Amino acid sequence: MYDVVVIGAGPAGSTASYYLAKEGLKVCIIDKESFPRDKPCGGGFSTGLIDEFPYLQKRTDDFLKGIAKIGVLHSPNRRVVLQGKVDMALTLRTDFDNVLFECALEQGADSCTKTRAKHVKFHQNYSEVILASGNSIKGTVVLGADGVTSLVAREAGLQRRWPKDNITACRVAEVPATNEEILERYTEDLHYHFFANLGGLPGYGWIFPKRDTINIGLGIVGTHAQGLPRIFNSFVRFLKHERLLMNNADLSSAKGALIPTGGPVKKSFVDNCLLVGDAAGMVSPLTGGGIVFAMRAARIAARVLLSALEHDKLKENSLWRYEQMWQYNFGKDLKEQLIAQKIFTSPFTDLLFEIGKRDEQIQAMVSESMVESSDSELDIKKLIIRSLLVCLRGSLGR
Ligand SMILES: Cc1cc2nc3c(=O)[nH]c(=O)nc-3n(C[C@H](O)[C@H](O)[C@H](O)COP(=O)(O)OP(=O)(O)OC[C@H]3O[C@@H](n4cnc5c(N)ncnc54)[C@H](O)[C@@H]3O)c2cc1C
């Protein structure tokens, strides 16, 4: 019997396994894929993440594919372009997730890959994960780190299916490019781009230039995402027309994927079970970025479980501390970013860009929030007040 059975070896599952195994707990991490494996993603995150998880520092050569320095935001009508200087680390998820997975194994976690979990049976004092092979793995605790379509969330009764308006449907491609092709289009500072509400649809497109690839993607709120591949193709045509993408770009890697962008689950724990990362909807509703939240929640989950296992207190009336801690850590950010999402997908977005164009502080606030900069939160009240001030100043002719 394991102390903790972790389902999913993405950033959430591998990070939790790392911290649990490091403290000497018996951990088994299950994933339906074999590693290294790809995960459709932009692969961008705040550089602060590497400081937050110091064990990554010695592995940066294995996953870092550049640091983009200038964020460029395009208004829906394309008339306004805002720029901000905010570093964004870039990676390929094949490499990044593999490093996280290896770090967990180095600490002594067992793994069971290329194995799909089919059911979770919740017993009085332990859980049993039934695998597709028919075998089962038992653990005192089961950690649901199995992503946006989480089996654990469903079977624990915590989240059945994300409603369409709480999901962003994405299409993303990692386009191979030479160094010259990248420098010519994005300069040495590696300008990265966000395009708000493309074609009037709620969502955004992005370009993240990396060392030898250009990541382009498009995310649209689920209720409006019908015909996404066709919309993606017209985004690609637009980028080529703007000379932001090569005419002969190889888009054969284009894939679809979902992000839970309607805010986190109402409850992330039941007896002997916690949810972490996308399984719990821990994603910025504004940008769709979730790596940093998945990893922070995973570290908190490990801390809570360590003490809960030591004192044999694994019922809901102890595990609620997990939710309290992650809410304290980043719950407010997710709430603010949900409001920002509503504002930035509204018909007033063009107006906001017009206001933002006149104010450097607004530009800085927005661009920092676009990379989940760990040392700055998007203060929505401040942003609105600031925008109103700029309007007022404009109307007074100052
Ligand atoms: C197109 C796109 C672009 C994105 N861009 C960014 C970005 O630039 N920056 C950012 O920070 N975030 C981005 N995100 C979000 C980010 O990918 C997620 O928030 C992050 O991967 C969450 O990590 P996780 O460990 O919770 O889930 P995942 O990374 O999804 O990992 C879940 C794991 O569980 C496994 N699994 C699932 N079900 C089972 C099962 N039944 N049995 C066994 N294994 C199972 C899967 O194989 C997978 O390995 C993007 C997402 C998408 C879709």
The ligand as an SDF file (V2000), in Angstrom:
LIG
                    3D

 53 58  0  0  0  0  0  0  0  0999 V2000
   -3.1600   25.0480  -25.8830 C   0  0  0  0  0  0  0  0  0  0  0  0
   -2.7300   25.3000  -24.4700 C   0  0  0  0  0  0  0  0  0  0  0  0
   -1.7750   26.2890  -24.2090 C   0  0  0  0  0  0  0  0  0  0  0  0
   -1.3600   26.5260  -22.9000 C   0  0  0  0  0  0  0  0  0  0  0  0
   -0.3600   27.4220  -22.7010 N   0  0  0  0  0  0  0  0  0  0  0  0
    0.1100   27.6210  -21.4560 C   0  0  0  0  0  0  0  0  0  0  0  0
    1.2470   28.4660  -21.2330 C   0  0  0  0  0  0  0  0  0  0  0  0
    1.8410   29.0240  -22.1620 O   0  0  0  0  0  0  0  0  0  0  0  0
    1.6610   28.6320  -19.9460 N   0  0  0  0  0  0  0  0  0  0  0  0
    1.0510   28.0130  -18.8790 C   0  0  0  0  0  0  0  0  0  0  0  0
    1.4650   28.2330  -17.7340 O   0  0  0  0  0  0  0  0  0  0  0  0
    0.0110   27.1800  -19.0790 N   0  0  0  0  0  0  0  0  0  0  0  0
   -0.4620   26.9520  -20.3360 C   0  0  0  0  0  0  0  0  0  0  0  0
   -1.4970   26.0820  -20.5370 N   0  0  0  0  0  0  0  0  0  0  0  0
   -2.1130   25.4050  -19.3600 C   0  0  0  0  0  0  0  0  0  0  0  0
   -1.2110   24.2940  -18.8780 C   0  0  0  0  0  0  0  0  0  0  0  0
   -0.9050   23.4220  -19.9290 O   0  0  0  0  0  0  0  0  0  0  0  0
   -1.9010   23.5250  -17.7420 C   0  0  0  0  0  0  0  0  0  0  0  0
   -2.4230   24.4330  -16.7990 O   0  0  0  0  0  0  0  0  0  0  0  0
   -0.9180   22.5780  -17.0380 C   0  0  0  0  0  0  0  0  0  0  0  0
   -0.4730   21.6010  -17.9420 O   0  0  0  0  0  0  0  0  0  0  0  0
   -1.6030   21.9080  -15.8430 C   0  0  0  0  0  0  0  0  0  0  0  0
   -0.8160   20.8710  -15.3530 O   0  0  0  0  0  0  0  0  0  0  0  0
   -1.4800   19.5490  -14.7290 P   0  0  0  0  0  0  0  0  0  0  0  0
   -0.3520   18.7480  -14.2230 O   0  0  0  0  0  0  0  0  0  0  0  0
   -2.5810   19.9420  -13.8340 O   0  0  0  0  0  0  0  0  0  0  0  0
   -2.1880   18.8320  -15.9650 O   0  0  0  0  0  0  0  0  0  0  0  0
   -1.5620   18.2060  -17.2830 P   0  0  0  0  0  0  0  0  0  0  0  0
   -0.3280   18.9020  -17.6660 O   0  0  0  0  0  0  0  0  0  0  0  0
   -2.6760   18.1690  -18.2640 O   0  0  0  0  0  0  0  0  0  0  0  0
   -1.1740   16.7250  -16.8610 O   0  0  0  0  0  0  0  0  0  0  0  0
   -2.1430   15.7560  -16.6310 C   0  0  0  0  0  0  0  0  0  0  0  0
   -1.5160   14.3880  -16.8180 C   0  0  0  0  0  0  0  0  0  0  0  0
   -2.4600   13.3990  -16.4350 O   0  0  0  0  0  0  0  0  0  0  0  0
   -2.4090   12.3110  -17.3300 C   0  0  0  0  0  0  0  0  0  0  0  0
   -3.7140   11.6500  -17.2770 N   0  0  0  0  0  0  0  0  0  0  0  0
   -4.9330   12.1910  -17.5610 C   0  0  0  0  0  0  0  0  0  0  0  0
   -5.9150   11.2850  -17.3530 N   0  0  0  0  0  0  0  0  0  0  0  0
   -5.3050   10.1470  -16.9310 C   0  0  0  0  0  0  0  0  0  0  0  0
   -5.7810    8.8520  -16.5600 C   0  0  0  0  0  0  0  0  0  0  0  0
   -7.0930    8.5620  -16.5650 N   0  0  0  0  0  0  0  0  0  0  0  0
   -4.8840    7.9230  -16.1970 N   0  0  0  0  0  0  0  0  0  0  0  0
   -3.5540    8.2020  -16.1720 C   0  0  0  0  0  0  0  0  0  0  0  0
   -3.0480    9.4160  -16.5210 N   0  0  0  0  0  0  0  0  0  0  0  0
   -3.9070   10.3660  -16.8810 C   0  0  0  0  0  0  0  0  0  0  0  0
   -2.0910   12.9560  -18.6850 C   0  0  0  0  0  0  0  0  0  0  0  0
   -1.4880   12.0540  -19.5650 O   0  0  0  0  0  0  0  0  0  0  0  0
   -1.1340   14.0840  -18.2580 C   0  0  0  0  0  0  0  0  0  0  0  0
    0.2150   13.6850  -18.3280 O   0  0  0  0  0  0  0  0  0  0  0  0
   -1.9360   25.8110  -21.8240 C   0  0  0  0  0  0  0  0  0  0  0  0
   -2.8890   24.8130  -22.0790 C   0  0  0  0  0  0  0  0  0  0  0  0
   -3.2730   24.5510  -23.3800 C   0  0  0  0  0  0  0  0  0  0  0  0
   -4.2760   23.4570  -23.6510 C   0  0  0  0  0  0  0  0  0  0  0  0
  1  2  1  0
  2  3  1  0
  2 52  2  0
  3  4  2  0
  4  5  1  0
  4 50  1  0
  5  6  2  0
  6  7  1  0
  6 13  1  0
  7  8  2  0
  7  9  1  0
  9 10  1  0
 10 11  2  0
 10 12  1  0
 12 13  2  0
 13 14  1  0
 14 15  1  0
 14 50  1  0
 15 16  1  0
 16 17  1  0
 16 18  1  0
 18 19  1  0
 18 20  1  0
 20 21  1  0
 20 22  1  0
 22 23  1  0
 23 24  1  0
 24 25  2  0
 24 26  1  0
 24 27  1  0
 27 28  1  0
 28 29  2  0
 28 30  1  0
 28 31  1  0
 31 32  1  0
 32 33  1  0
 33 34  1  0
 33 48  1  0
 34 35  1  0
 35 36  1  0
 35 46  1  0
 36 37  1  0
 36 45  1  0
 37 38  2  0
 38 39  1  0
 39 40  1  0
 39 45  2  0
 40 41  1  0
 40 42  2  0
 42 43  1  0
 43 44  2  0
 44 45  1  0
 46 47  1  0
 46 48  1  0
 48 49  1  0
 50 51  2  0
 51 52  1  0
 52 53  1  0
M  END
$$$$
